[in-house]
Amino acid sequence: MLKKKILVVDDEPSISMLIEFNLKLVGFEVQCVEDGEAVFQAIQQFRPDLIVLDLMLPKMDGIQVCRKLRSQSNLVPIIMLTAMQDLSDKIAGLDNGADDYMTKPFSPQELISRIQAILRRIQTLPSAEESAPITIGHITILPDQREVTLKGRTIELTPKEFDLLLFLCRHRGKVLSRQQLLHGVWDYHFLGDTRIVDVHISHLRDKIETNARTPEYIVTIRNVGYKLTGPASKESLA
């Protein structure tokens, strides 16, 4: 079996070495680069399955790297590392396409768990029932192809946005708490920061709702969480 490839982007050699050492211990292939500009050449040559990306980098910071990758329709999963405690810095990473973030100092074991959770969700082969197309209103999801169309037009979602929409669709009509979504979509088996759910919900609404302020599909249940609604076609999953 081919080893999964992780690109580590950090200008602190001690951090890069720590991450590289621990990732290699559990069987990942790792490449490290020290600045934002080096990411793009590394992607072409190394073709990583996931990027661990520091926020503060020389030449091009992590936010700029995220933004440029997503503008190129590159959906490689990204975990952002930040030394900033300010929530706005973390949200900025998510707003520009990061799938997850961790605050320094961090546990290498927790980083490994998050990497494995993201890769596991992308790679898990669905059953025949789980592979069936799902249509809710004007939205159609093709789980096998990881594609989503809205009124027949393909919309681009990051891997985590796709997972979140699919999870909501498979639990259509059920109110899901933010913690349930963290467990179900991010595979976190610890108390995570639920703000990450709100940011991804906001991104989904921007892409699938006619008016994100008055959503037709993803409804906020105050003080609880979210529920996916909308008329389902005959082919929809229950």
N, C-alpha and C positions, 0 to 999 in steps of 0.2 A: 504494500500500500504506500502511495506517495505521501511524503510528509507535507503537512500544511505549512504554508509559508507566511511568516509574520515580518512585516517591515516596521522597524522601530526608529522613530525620528525624534532625537533629543540631543541637545548640544552639551549636555552634562555627561562626560564619559562614564562617571560612576553609576549614573542611573541606567544608561544604555547597557553597561556591562552586567548590572544586576538583573535587568529584564532578560537580556540575552541568555545569561547563565540559567535562570529558572525556566525559561521557555524551552531551552534545549534539553533540560532534564526530563521534561515530559513529552519530548519527541517532536517538537516543532523545528522547522528550518528557519533560521533568523538572519536577517541582514539589518545593519544599523547605518543610518546616515545622520549628519549633524546639522543640516539646515534645510529650510523649506524648499529651496530651489532644487536640491538633490533628489527630492521625492519623485519628480516626474521621470527622470532618467531611470531611477531605481524601479519604478513601476513597469517601464518598458522592458527592462532587462530581467528583473527578478520575478515579476508578476505575482505580487503577494495576494494571499487570500484575505488578509486583514491588515490594517495599519494601526499601530499605536503611535499617536501623534501628540507631541508636546505643544502647548499653546504658545509659549514664548520661545521663538526661534530666530536666529539671524537670517538675513536676506529676505525671507518671506515667513510671516508668522503662521501659526496653525490655522487661524481663522481664514486667512487668505488661501492657504493650501486647500482647505475644505471647500471653500467657495469655488476655486478654480476647478477642482476635480468634479464637483457636481455640475458645473457649467459645461463640462466636457462629457456629461452623461456617464461619468465613471462612478459606479455605485458600490465600489469596494467598501466593505464595512470599516468604520473608523471609531476607535476609542480615543477620546481626547484626554490628555493629562494636563492638569493645571495646578500651579502652586497658589493660585488665587483662591481666597475664601469667599470673595464676592460672588453671590449667586448670578449676577448679571453676566459675569465672564463665562460661567458654565453654560448659561442659557444661550449666549452668543455662539458658542460652539455648536450647540444643537440646532440653532436657527440656521446655521450655515452648512448643515448636512452631516454633522457627527451623529453616530448612532448611540453613543454612550459617553460618559466622562467619569474620571476619577480624580480625586484631589490628592496632591502630594502632601506629606508622605503617604504611601499606600502599601498595602500588603501584596507582595508578589503572588501569593496564593489566590488572593481575591481577583487580581488581574487575570490570572490564568483561568479562573472560574468564569469570568465574564467573557473572555475570548472563546472558551469552549462552548459557552451557552449560545453565543452569536453564531458560531460555525455550525453547531449542532442543528440549530433551527433552519439554517440555509440548506444543509446537506441531507436532512432527514427525508427519506422517500415516503410520500403519503400512500395510504392504502387506496384501493380502487374507489371506495366511497369518498375518501378525502380528496381524491383527484378530480372528482366531478366538478364541472363549472358551477359557479354560484352566481345567480342573478338576483339582485335586489334593486327594484326601481330601474334606473338607467345605468346601474353599475353591474359589470360582469367581471368576475375574478376567475382566472385560469390557474389553479394552484400548481399544476405540473410545470407550466411555463413561467410561473411567477409574474403574470401579466394582469393588468387591470385596464378595462376600457370603460369610458363614460360616454354614453350616447354614441357608441361605436368608435370613439376616438381613444387611442392608447394614451394613458397618462403615466408619467414616470414617477415611481416611488422609490425611496431608498429601501434597502432590505428590511430595516426595522419598521418603516411605515407600512410596507406590504404585510409584514407579520401582524402588525397591530390591526390593520383593516380585516385581514383574514380571520383573526381571532374574534373580533367583534361580530363579523358576519356569521361565524359558526355558533355564536351565542346570541343570535338576533332576538331582540325583544327582552333580553335579560339585563337587569341592571348590574353592572360590574364595578366594583370598587377600584380605586387606583392601585391598591395593594394586590388585588386579584389580577389586574393587568400586568403589574410588575412580575408576578409569579408566572403568569401564562405566556407573556410575550418576551420578557427579558430573562425568564428562567431564574430569577433571583430568589434564593431561599434564605434571605435575610431581610432585615428592614431597610429597604432602599429609599432613596429620595424620590417621592412621588411626583415632584415637579417635572421630572423627565417625561412622565406620561402626558401631562398637560401640554407640554411643548409639542410632542409628536401628534397629539390630537389636533392642535392648532394647525400644524402643517397639513394634516390630512384634510381638514375642513377647507383650507385654502385651495386644495386640489380637486375636491369632489363636490363641494357645495356650491350652489349658485350664489348664495349669500351666506358667508361664514358666520355673520352675526345672527342670522335666523336659520340655523341648520335644519335641513330636512332629514338627514340621515343620522348623524352622530349627535345625540341629544345629551345635554348635561343634566344630571340629576343632582340637584343642589345638596351639598354636604355628604354626598355618597360617592358618585363617580359618573359613569357614562353608560348610555344604552344606544345600540344601533337599531333604528326603526326603518320604515319605508315599505312600500308595497312590494311583495315578492312575486316573482313569476312562478309558473308551474314547475319550472326546472330547479327552483331554489331549494337549497337544503333547509330542513327544519331546524 
